[in-house]
């Protein structure tokens, strides 16, 4: 069980103090897949970093299974947007990295790394260096590397944002399958609502800065999901609308004052020519 | 093959100019004379002795520069105060051709082995410091964060992530330092007596033996680029290939 209580965070930028997270509390039960969606720059990655222990909250506590989080730890492994693989190590050695740090003996390390590379279907590329892999493959290795640590909590920070749509769709299925198999608790940060609906049990919409939980959605559908199903499409639309307000708030703060959000309307067809071609 | 032909052509042109006798042979020796001078020097061992003496100085000076440069670079990369205080000094020192120190080192240490080694050391050490520091400073924070979430910290984090990540840039610093120390060595040897390639150069000039001068220059060029090619270029290439960086 992950519990966040009264988390706040303030940044100093150009001498001004910017509040990134206003008091935010959250509970995530074991085995849940929770997505955080929010407008860009709203502080969702900061929140994830605080859970990972890479960043410190100004106030509030994070506890995992009752133990307070004070720094990075192997019970909470992060998969970053860029795979963050080490270019001087092969895929296999990259997956072994965390195990090596934990002092796991060589043979066991090798066996476990192979097992997780197999899980992400990259056994054939065990000896390839990261630059020899495609973006999607690299992200698979990063996932294998995280899973090999057998963490209590898997933190994913927009892991598929840099991938093309086809690769992303493949990885969504993959992550669903892996989650079903390992039953890890996952916190998934994204700005892609479809992705969140496809993957998650719960979706938390964060407000524009300072981030707080604006609304929570539960997705009671089984997996694998079909996003064209009316129920899911409806939820997706609701989340989009909830998020839209926050995105507009960000845009209004950043763009010229004459900017207004225009809702969809009927555009005249491009070939409307008042009969001048008769 | 194309390259070999080109160099053969250059030698032929050289020989042709020599045959035109525009300058007296003691000012402009032909390739055959240089080759025979080279062969003579190698056969009687005098050139080999000089090479050995020069290489010894180079090895000591460069080795010291590596040890000091790496530790100083580490210190500057890790300690902000040290960087603020010493950083400008180091980049200033880097701008000074090390041979400029020779008058001082001669005063302090005499016309000795130590004085030349100091010059070699001063020629090499700064670019090692600068590149070690920059290499460590430029390690992407993302890798460090990733390593930390996987339980790496302290010296393990340093040896398992920071050092390998900084290696490419450190390597180019070492290579640069090698070129600098080779130059410094020659300047030092020319200006202060003692066995070595520089001494052979001076003595040959004094007896107007231009063929021998050119023979030494050939040796300097060949050894310098041999080490550069076999050691540094190869190491750099290997890391580049492994990392998937574009060839330099």
Interface residues (C-beta under 8 A of the other chain):
Chain A: X52 X53 X54 X72 X73 X74 X76 X77 X78 X80 X82 X84 X86 X87 X88 X97 X98 X100 X101 X102 X129 X130 X131 X132 X145 X149 X155
Chain B: X142 X143 X145 X146 X147 X148 X149 X150 X151 X152 X156 X160 X161 X164 X165 X167 X239 X242 X243 X244 X245
